Amino acid sequence: MPPINLTDKPIAITGASSGIGRATALACARAGMPVVLGARRLDRLEALVAEIKGAGGRAIAVAMNVDLESDCRMLIDRTVESFGGIYSVFANAGFGLEGAACELTNKQWLEIMQTNFWGTVFTVRPAVERMLAAGKGHVLICSSCVSKVGLPLHSAYSATKAMQDHLGRAMRIELAPKGIHVSTVHPIGTVSEFSDKTAELSGGTRKAIRTPDRMKQTADVVAAAVVRCLRRPRGEVWTSTRMRLALAAMTAFPELGDWYLARRLRSRQ
């Protein structure tokens, strides 16, 4: 099949004020897509809108919080009102949290589940309603490479990423006969403010296993992979074959995976 022409196909992106969301907004705009930017920091969104428009693209900013179902529905409604429809949605907003599973508070568990998982559900559901009416569309969910493994000291984060992965896979099969593509995105560690924010929320220290600096990728690498997937849809988007194969081995041989993770954790501490 020929690649999909993305020109004039609107996309709504959450978590668009920084990192992967911001880079993806720029990449989609360069591909000809009208972009709706959703996040809490309106000043950053407006600066990004100006950058996109300055390069000849189309974009609007919507101040919103994915924790609120009403805000997510508003984001989708604004997309339709501003650009006549919605072709794609990228549920990208989320945060990381470090801490032992039984030492994190109920509040911490509930907050990360609310943003990372329920924020995804709240964002995707109204978008799919519009896509079903149009008979086409593409849902993208920013999961993670750790969706495939329970990461020690990152159990809350990896659990939410696994939930996103499972949600995306089920939706992929459910919606394919109705003309809607569903893809999960599985980045490795990226060069962004994500790590600093995780440290801030975790008491200022980072003791968990992390992506080695030599393997980290820029947000632009992930954004380019997302645009490629929009042009030629596929179920999972990976930006590191090496990491994908390593996680596949750890899933196939869990005892080996546990040994490796325990070894890595001891070396970090």
C-alpha positions in Angstrom: 0.0 0.0 0.0 1.2 3.6 -0.7 2.0 5.7 2.3 -0.8 7.8 3.8 -0.8 11.4 2.8 -0.9 13.3 6.1 -1.6 16.7 4.6 -4.7 18.3 6.2 -5.3 15.4 8.6 -5.7 16.9 12.1 -4.0 15.4 15.1 -4.5 16.2 18.8 -1.5 15.7 21.1 -1.4 15.7 24.9 1.7 16.5 26.9 2.7 18.7 24.0 4.6 21.4 25.9 7.8 19.5 26.2 9.8 16.3 25.3 8.3 13.8 22.9 5.0 15.6 22.7 6.6 18.9 21.6 8.9 17.1 19.1 6.0 15.1 17.6 3.9 18.3 17.2 6.7 19.9 15.2 7.2 16.8 13.1 3.5 16.4 12.4 3.2 20.0 11.4 6.1 19.6 9.0 4.2 16.7 7.5 1.2 19.0 6.8 -1.0 18.0 9.7 -3.0 20.6 11.6 -1.9 20.2 15.2 -3.8 20.7 18.4 -1.5 21.1 21.4 -2.8 20.0 24.8 -1.0 20.5 28.1 -1.2 22.5 31.3 1.5 25.1 30.6 -0.2 27.5 28.2 2.8 29.8 27.8 4.8 26.9 26.4 2.0 25.8 24.1 1.6 29.3 22.7 5.3 29.6 22.0 5.1 26.3 20.1 2.1 27.5 18.1 4.0 30.5 17.1 7.0 28.4 16.0 4.7 26.1 14.0 2.9 28.9 12.3 6.2 30.7 11.6 7.3 27.6 9.6 4.0 27.6 7.6 2.1 25.1 9.7 -1.2 25.2 11.5 -1.7 24.8 15.2 -3.8 25.9 18.2 -3.1 25.6 21.9 -5.5 24.2 24.4 -4.8 24.5 28.1 -6.0 21.2 29.7 -5.2 18.5 32.3 -5.5 14.9 31.2 -6.5 14.0 34.8 -9.9 15.6 34.0 -12.2 13.7 31.6 -14.0 17.0 30.7 -10.7 18.6 29.6 -9.8 15.6 27.4 -13.2 15.8 25.7 -12.7 19.5 25.3 -9.4 18.9 23.5 -11.1 16.6 21.0 -14.0 19.0 20.5 -11.7 21.9 19.9 -9.8 19.9 17.3 -13.0 19.2 15.4 -14.3 22.8 15.7 -11.0 24.3 14.6 -10.0 21.9 11.7 -13.3 20.2 10.7 -12.5 16.8 12.1 -9.9 14.7 13.8 -7.8 12.0 12.1 -5.3 11.1 14.8 -4.8 11.5 18.6 -1.5 11.0 20.4 -2.1 10.2 24.1 1.4 11.2 25.3 1.0 13.0 28.6 2.5 11.2 31.6 5.1 11.2 34.3 7.6 8.9 36.1 7.9 8.0 39.7 10.6 6.1 41.6 10.1 4.1 44.7 9.7 0.6 46.1 6.2 -0.8 45.4 5.2 -1.2 49.0 6.7 2.1 50.1 4.9 4.3 47.7 1.8 5.9 49.3 -1.7 5.3 48.1 -1.8 8.9 46.9 1.3 8.4 44.7 -0.1 5.2 43.2 -3.5 6.9 42.5 -1.9 10.0 41.0 0.3 8.2 38.5 -2.6 5.8 37.5 -4.9 8.8 37.1 -2.5 10.7 34.7 -0.8 7.9 32.8 -3.6 5.4 32.4 -6.9 7.2 33.0 -5.6 10.2 31.1 -5.0 8.0 28.2 -8.5 6.5 28.4 -10.1 10.0 28.8 -8.2 11.2 25.7 -8.7 8.3 23.4 -12.4 7.6 24.1 -13.9 10.8 22.7 -11.4 10.7 19.8 -12.5 7.2 18.8 -16.2 8.3 18.9 -15.4 10.9 16.2 -13.2 8.4 14.2 -16.0 5.8 14.2 -18.4 8.4 12.7 -15.8 9.2 10.0 -14.9 5.6 9.4 -11.2 6.2 9.7 -8.5 7.4 12.1 -5.3 6.6 14.0 -4.9 6.3 17.7 -1.4 6.5 19.1 -0.5 5.8 22.8 2.9 6.7 24.2 3.7 3.6 26.3 7.3 2.7 27.0 9.9 -0.1 26.5 9.3 -0.9 30.2 5.7 -1.9 29.4 7.2 -5.3 28.8 8.9 -5.8 32.2 8.2 -5.0 35.8 11.0 -2.6 36.6 12.3 -2.6 40.2 11.8 0.8 42.0 9.7 1.8 39.0 6.8 -0.6 39.5 4.1 2.2 39.5 5.4 3.7 36.2 6.0 0.4 34.4 2.5 -0.8 35.6 0.9 2.2 34.0 2.9 1.7 30.8 1.8 -2.0 30.7 -1.8 -1.0 31.1 -1.5 1.4 28.2 0.2 -1.3 26.1 -2.6 -3.8 26.9 -5.3 -1.2 26.2 -3.7 -0.3 22.8 -3.4 -3.9 21.8 -7.0 -4.8 22.6 -8.2 -1.6 20.8 -6.0 -2.4 17.8 -7.9 -5.7 17.2 -11.3 -4.2 18.1 -11.1 -1.2 15.9 -9.2 -2.5 12.8 -12.4 -3.8 11.1 -13.8 -0.3 11.5 -11.0 1.5 9.7 -9.2 2.8 12.7 -5.5 2.1 13.3 -4.2 1.8 16.9 -0.4 2.0 17.7 1.5 1.9 20.9 4.8 3.8 21.0 7.7 2.3 23.1 10.5 4.7 23.6 13.7 4.0 25.5 15.2 6.7 27.7 15.0 10.1 26.0 17.0 13.3 26.5 14.3 15.6 28.0 13.1 17.0 31.3 11.3 13.8 32.0 14.2 12.4 34.2 14.5 15.6 36.1 10.8 15.7 36.8 10.9 12.0 38.0 13.7 12.9 40.4 11.8 15.8 41.7 8.7 13.7 42.4 10.8 11.0 44.0 12.6 13.0 46.6 15.4 14.3 44.5 17.4 11.0 44.1 17.5 8.4 41.4 18.5 4.9 42.5 16.5 2.8 40.0 17.8 1.3 36.8 18.0 3.8 34.0 18.8 3.8 30.3 22.6 4.3 30.0 23.5 7.7 28.6 25.1 6.2 25.6 21.8 4.6 24.6 19.5 7.6 25.2 17.7 9.1 22.3 16.5 12.5 21.5 12.7 13.2 21.4 13.2 14.0 17.7 14.0 10.3 17.1 10.8 9.2 18.7 8.8 11.9 16.8 10.2 10.8 13.5 9.2 7.2 14.3 5.6 8.4 15.1 5.3 10.2 11.8 6.6 7.1 9.9 3.9 5.1 11.7 1.2 7.6 10.8 2.3 7.3 7.1 2.6 3.5 7.3 0.5 2.2 10.3 1.8 -0.6 12.4 0.9 -2.0 15.8 4.0 -1.1 17.8 6.6 1.6 17.3 10.1 0.9 18.6 13.1 3.1 18.3 15.6 0.6 19.5 15.8 -2.9 18.1 18.4 -3.8 20.6 16.2 -2.9 23.5 13.2 -4.7 21.9 15.1 -7.9 21.5 16.5 -7.7 25.0 13.1 -7.3 26.5 11.7 -10.1 24.4 14.4 -12.4 25.8 13.6 -11.3 29.4 9.9 -12.1 28.7 10.7 -15.5 27.3 13.2 -16.4 30.1 11.8 -14.6 33.2 14.4 -16.1 35.6 17.2 -14.7 33.4 15.4 -11.4 33.3 15.1 -11.3 37.1 18.8 -12.1 37.5 19.8 -9.3 35.1 17.5 -6.7 36.7 18.7 -7.6 40.2 22.3 -7.3 39.0 21.7 -3.9 37.4 19.9 -2.7 40.5 22.8 -3.7 42.8 25.3 -1.9 40.5 23.1 1.3 40.7 23.0 1.2 44.5 
